[in-house]
């Protein structure tokens, strides 16, 4: 690359920086504060279920992405993510930012990004100079994990979560509930809640 516009983004970071702008990613630990997610369908990969979702900004008026995401069952790791900034993410230099990132599993446990593409329109604001349609593509073919001369071992994935209060759980359930439960389903739900409570969860 003779010309570059910053590094390729890593969606696993809490935020991505575009020129003077910093944008929270949908894979951030705070993503649920900024984005709303909806599962649209399921598929399969290597006999494991894949949950396909779409997401969009929860808060209007701040720069956030919309897009698609696929999460694999068992590990609950993101294996594909597609982000679209549209008119919401505009910097002094670029707009119409689109990012895709694919992930692959290594050593049967760690999911790492392998293929990344970022597209954007670059406006240099020079009279008579056309808008550039910029594409950056990166391919990581392999990872070497826990080398002998490396000082720190990477031996586990960290899954973080936050418990909701009963009121928040009920609000969340009512917000996403498309068909009201019938009487039998309500009883089953109360039974499940009772079992979980008595088991000490």
C-alpha positions as CSV (number, residue, x, y, z in Angstrom):
1,X,0.0,0.0,0.0
2,X,1.6,3.3,-1.2
3,X,-1.4,5.2,0.3
4,X,-3.2,4.3,3.5
5,X,-5.9,6.0,5.5
6,X,-5.3,4.7,9.0
7,X,-5.2,1.1,10.2
8,X,-7.8,-1.5,9.4
9,X,-10.4,-1.5,12.2
10,X,-10.7,-4.3,14.8
11,X,-14.3,-4.7,15.8
12,X,-13.3,-6.4,19.0
13,X,-12.1,-3.1,20.4
14,X,-14.5,-1.0,22.5
15,X,-14.5,1.7,19.9
16,X,-13.2,2.4,16.4
17,X,-11.5,5.7,15.5
18,X,-12.2,7.3,12.2
19,X,-10.1,10.5,11.7
20,X,-11.4,12.8,14.6
21,X,-14.4,10.6,15.4
22,X,-14.6,7.6,17.9
23,X,-17.5,5.2,17.4
24,X,-18.7,2.5,19.9
25,X,-18.7,-0.9,18.2
26,X,-21.6,-3.4,18.4
27,X,-19.1,-5.8,20.0
28,X,-18.3,-3.4,22.8
29,X,-19.0,-4.4,26.4
30,X,-21.4,-1.4,26.4
31,X,-23.1,-2.4,23.2
32,X,-26.5,-3.0,24.7
33,X,-26.5,0.7,25.9
34,X,-26.0,1.9,22.4
35,X,-27.5,-0.7,20.0
36,X,-30.7,-2.7,19.8
37,X,-30.4,-6.3,18.4
38,X,-32.9,-8.5,16.8
39,X,-32.5,-12.2,15.7
40,X,-33.8,-12.7,12.2
41,X,-33.0,-16.4,11.6
42,X,-30.7,-19.3,12.3
43,X,-28.4,-21.4,10.1
44,X,-25.8,-24.1,10.7
45,X,-22.1,-24.4,10.4
46,X,-20.2,-27.6,11.2
47,X,-23.3,-28.9,13.0
48,X,-23.5,-25.9,15.2
49,X,-26.4,-23.4,15.1
50,X,-25.6,-19.9,13.9
51,X,-27.8,-17.0,15.2
52,X,-28.1,-14.3,12.6
53,X,-29.0,-10.9,13.9
54,X,-29.5,-7.3,12.8
55,X,-28.7,-4.3,14.9
56,X,-29.4,-0.6,14.8
57,X,-28.6,2.5,17.0
58,X,-30.6,2.7,20.2
59,X,-29.7,6.4,20.5
60,X,-30.4,8.8,17.7
61,X,-28.2,11.8,17.1
62,X,-24.8,10.2,17.9
63,X,-22.5,8.3,15.4
64,X,-23.4,4.6,15.5
65,X,-23.6,1.7,13.0
66,X,-26.4,-0.4,11.7
67,X,-25.7,-3.8,10.3
68,X,-25.7,-7.6,10.6
69,X,-24.0,-10.1,13.0
70,X,-23.7,-13.9,13.2
71,X,-23.0,-15.7,16.5
72,X,-22.1,-19.4,16.7
73,X,-23.7,-21.6,19.3
74,X,-21.7,-23.2,22.2
75,X,-18.9,-20.7,22.1
76,X,-21.3,-17.7,21.5
77,X,-18.5,-16.1,19.5
78,X,-19.0,-13.6,16.7
79,X,-18.1,-15.2,13.4
80,X,-19.2,-12.5,11.0
81,X,-20.0,-8.8,11.4
82,X,-21.1,-6.2,8.8
83,X,-21.3,-2.5,9.8
84,X,-22.8,0.4,7.8
85,X,-22.3,4.0,8.9
86,X,-24.5,5.5,6.2
87,X,-25.1,9.2,6.9
88,X,-24.8,8.8,10.7
89,X,-21.0,8.5,10.6
90,X,-19.3,11.3,8.8
91,X,-15.9,12.8,9.4
92,X,-14.1,15.8,8.0
93,X,-12.5,13.4,5.4
94,X,-14.9,10.5,4.8
95,X,-18.4,9.3,4.8
96,X,-20.5,6.2,3.8
97,X,-18.2,3.9,5.9
98,X,-18.9,0.2,5.5
99,X,-16.9,-2.5,7.3
100,X,-17.1,-6.3,7.2
101,X,-15.1,-8.7,9.3
102,X,-15.0,-12.5,9.3
103,X,-13.7,-14.7,12.2
104,X,-12.1,-18.1,12.3
105,X,-11.5,-20.6,15.1
106,X,-7.9,-21.5,16.1
107,X,-6.8,-24.3,18.4
108,X,-10.5,-25.4,18.7
109,X,-11.2,-22.6,21.1
110,X,-10.1,-19.1,20.1
111,X,-12.1,-17.0,17.5
112,X,-10.0,-14.4,15.8
113,X,-10.6,-12.0,12.9
114,X,-9.2,-13.2,9.6
115,X,-10.7,-11.1,6.8
116,X,-11.4,-7.4,7.1
117,X,-12.7,-5.0,4.5
118,X,-13.4,-1.3,5.0
119,X,-14.9,0.9,2.3
120,X,-15.6,4.6,2.4
121,X,-15.9,7.7,0.3
122,X,-12.9,10.1,0.7
123,X,-13.5,13.8,0.0
124,X,-10.3,15.8,-0.1
125,X,-12.3,19.0,-0.5
126,X,-10.0,20.2,-3.4
127,X,-11.8,22.0,-6.2
128,X,-12.0,19.9,-9.3
129,X,-10.8,16.8,-7.5
130,X,-13.3,13.9,-7.5
131,X,-14.5,12.0,-4.5
132,X,-12.4,8.8,-4.0
133,X,-14.1,5.5,-3.4
134,X,-11.6,3.9,-1.0
135,X,-11.4,0.2,-0.2
136,X,-8.9,-1.3,2.3
137,X,-8.7,-5.1,2.5
138,X,-6.7,-7.2,5.0
139,X,-6.3,-11.0,5.3
140,X,-4.7,-12.6,8.3
141,X,-3.9,-16.2,7.3
142,X,-2.7,-17.5,10.6
143,X,-2.2,-16.9,14.3
144,X,0.5,-18.4,16.6
145,X,-0.7,-18.8,20.1
146,X,1.4,-19.2,23.4
147,X,4.8,-19.2,21.8
148,X,7.6,-20.4,24.2
149,X,9.4,-17.0,24.1
150,X,6.2,-15.0,24.7
151,X,5.8,-13.7,28.3
152,X,2.0,-14.1,28.7
153,X,-0.3,-17.1,28.0
154,X,-3.7,-16.6,26.4
155,X,-5.6,-19.5,27.8
156,X,-9.3,-18.4,28.2
157,X,-12.1,-16.4,26.7
158,X,-13.7,-13.9,29.0
159,X,-17.5,-13.7,28.7
160,X,-18.8,-10.7,30.6
161,X,-22.5,-10.1,31.4
162,X,-24.6,-7.9,33.6
163,X,-27.6,-9.1,35.6
164,X,-30.8,-7.1,35.1
165,X,-33.2,-6.3,37.9
166,X,-36.7,-7.9,37.9
167,X,-38.3,-4.7,36.7
168,X,-35.7,-4.3,33.8
169,X,-36.3,-8.0,32.8
170,X,-40.0,-7.5,32.6
171,X,-39.6,-4.3,30.6
172,X,-37.2,-6.0,28.2
173,X,-39.5,-9.0,27.8
174,X,-42.5,-6.8,27.1
175,X,-40.6,-4.6,24.6
176,X,-39.4,-7.6,22.5
177,X,-42.5,-9.8,22.9
178,X,-44.4,-9.9,19.6
179,X,-47.1,-12.4,20.6
180,X,-48.6,-12.4,24.1
181,X,-48.2,-15.6,26.1
182,X,-51.3,-17.7,26.6
183,X,-52.3,-19.0,30.1
184,X,-50.4,-22.3,29.7
185,X,-47.2,-20.5,28.6
186,X,-47.5,-18.0,31.5
187,X,-47.6,-20.9,34.0
188,X,-44.6,-22.6,32.3
189,X,-42.7,-19.3,32.5
190,X,-43.5,-18.9,36.2
191,X,-42.4,-22.5,36.8
192,X,-39.1,-21.9,35.1
193,X,-38.5,-18.7,37.2
194,X,-39.3,-20.7,40.3
195,X,-36.9,-23.5,39.5
196,X,-34.1,-21.1,38.7
197,X,-34.7,-19.1,41.9
198,X,-34.7,-22.2,44.0
199,X,-31.5,-23.4,42.4
200,X,-29.8,-20.3,43.6
201,X,-29.2,-18.6,40.3
